[in-house]
Amino acid sequence: MSSLDTFAATLDDAALTASATPQITATYPDLSVDEAYEVQLKLLQLRWARGECRVGYKMGLTSRAKMIQVGVSEIIWGRLTDAMRQEEGGVLKRSRFVHPRVEPEIAYIIGKPLAGNVSAAEALAAIEAIAPAMEIIDSRYQNFKFALPDVIADNSSSSGFYVGSWAPKSTDVTNLGIIMEVNGRPVQIGSSAAILGNPIRSLVSAARLVAGVGESLQPGDIVLAGAATAAHALTPGEYIRTSFQRLGHVAFSVGA
Amino acid sequence: MTISPDKDAIGAAAALLYEAAATGKPTAPIRTLLPESDIDAAYRVQALNTENALAAGRRLAGRKIGLTSLAVQKQLGVNQPDYGMLFADMARGDAEEIALADVLQPKVEAEVAFVLGCDLTDERLTVADLFRAIAFAVPAIEIVGSRVANWDIRITDTIADNASSGLYVLGSRPVKLADFDPRMCGMVMEKSGEPVSVGAGAACLGSPLNAALWLAKVMAKLGRPLLAGDTILSGALGPMVGVAPGDVFDVRIEGLGAVRASFSKE
């Protein structure tokens, strides 16, 4: 086994046992971004071998503030599987995760194949629908601390997602108000404009980035465009509900 | 009524702030002149300078509401918003160049502005009265400023200093209250295409209407009621942003429209 296989196996085990693991870069500081994406693919291959299916992608570091915070100028991405899909309105088991957090997202549902250097108009033409969404992020690293290659290898912290009711693809989602509430009290207030100034830019990037490793956005795929606000750390007993201007809301409860 | 600035602490504080505004040279914090956290005393300082402004011929054009974010209230150790006076000479046009010299230590905030179609003289108001009274809403950029050096303010400093009011810009297209969602509307402020502040209506006391109702009640109670034609700047929808010479800020509030504040290069 190569060291990249070992890293993937370690991360897979950390996710399966909901236990934190040390950063890869702590012992292997030279891990490159390209190698990190190789680790991510190997990690996903382990899960696909267990029967999980690919269902789409997530984009990360999509706000300038976060890019500056992490010291990068490119957004990152991860892969979604059917096992990560959570039932809207259901109960999320806190114990299945290391230290889960939730973020409000805009989801694109793809209608036509899309890959490579595409324009915003081409990206819009490939959309089947738009939906309000939330993503569960759960870094497998201790204290949610990581360098850029670490988080990429760890499937960009993605652990689960919720998608609400579909809205027509013509819905303008450039600047929609978003309120994330815990037990009826707002904890994050923002706008979809926080996602690269316009979430469609994230979809354009997604088409380019996945094409870079020979993949493409396929009909039925879900693309989570990026977080619209800072994340909220989850505690059992919380009822999380995020309202989106014009799109409705998405909700779930946190169980033990 | 003319009060000699040197006669008491209120007058002394008001004089320092008045002087700072007149000369363009910020003063040291005035909080040391007042009892600690004495909000009433701070409003007396503000009221004294309001009288001075009116005596000098300035026209009262509305009010601004500040401290409408729970996070900012916590920072300043209070559990209510504050208010300041808007004078007609503080208004600037949409996308019109704003002379940096016209405001001390400027920062910008994106807000919903309401303009009243009738007087609100009764302090026993409900939001239904507000629905009837608001003629239209318009997106706004408030350019806050501080006459206190380096924005070294605590609660009494900012209230005494007219709630750190500076200038304001209203958008070009009035919108009926029924035609946008004051609570859920998304807000983005961009500088050269970069989002520098994002938020939503709910960031302002749950809804800008809650802030406006609070203000209308307080003003009626104090005997300086909001009147037809008054502009209400209801409070920030996202974080405040510093201003550098030559900056141009574009604010879009979903459903309400857009407004631009463009600052001179020197």
Chai-1 contact restraints between the chains, C-beta under 6 A:
chainA,res_idxA,chainB,res_idxB,connection_type,confidence,min_distance_angstrom,max_distance_angstrom,comment,restraint_id
A,R64,B,E194,contact,1.0,0.0,6.0,A-B,restraint_1
A,N175,B,G186,contact,1.0,0.0,6.0,A-B,restraint_2
A,N175,B,V188,contact,1.0,0.0,6.0,A-B,restraint_3
A,N175,B,R252,contact,1.0,0.0,6.0,A-B,restraint_4
A,N175,B,E254,contact,1.0,0.0,6.0,A-B,restraint_5
A,L176,B,G186,contact,1.0,0.0,6.0,A-B,restraint_6
A,G177,B,M184,contact,1.0,0.0,6.0,A-B,restraint_7
A,G177,B,C185,contact,1.0,0.0,6.0,A-B,restraint_8
A,G177,B,G186,contact,1.0,0.0,6.0,A-B,restraint_9
A,G177,B,A200,contact,1.0,0.0,6.0,A-B,restraint_10
A,I179,B,A202,contact,1.0,0.0,6.0,A-B,restraint_11
A,I189,B,G199,contact,1.0,0.0,6.0,A-B,restraint_12
A,I189,B,A200,contact,1.0,0.0,6.0,A-B,restraint_13
A,I189,B,A202,contact,1.0,0.0,6.0,A-B,restraint_14
A,I189,B,A203,contact,1.0,0.0,6.0,A-B,restraint_15
A,G190,B,V198,contact,1.0,0.0,6.0,A-B,restraint_16
A,S191,B,G186,contact,1.0,0.0,6.0,A-B,restraint_17
A,S191,B,M187,contact,1.0,0.0,6.0,A-B,restraint_18
A,S191,B,V188,contact,1.0,0.0,6.0,A-B,restraint_19
A,S191,B,V198,contact,1.0,0.0,6.0,A-B,restraint_20
A,S191,B,A200,contact,1.0,0.0,6.0,A-B,restraint_21
A,A193,B,V188,contact,1.0,0.0,6.0,A-B,restraint_22
A,A193,B,P195,contact,1.0,0.0,6.0,A-B,restraint_23
A,A193,B,V198,contact,1.0,0.0,6.0,A-B,restraint_24
A,A194,B,V198,contact,1.0,0.0,6.0,A-B,restraint_25
A,G197,B,P195,contact,1.0,0.0,6.0,A-B,restraint_26
A,Q245,B,M184,contact,1.0,0.0,6.0,A-B,restraint_27
A,Q245,B,G186,contact,1.0,0.0,6.0,A-B,restraint_28
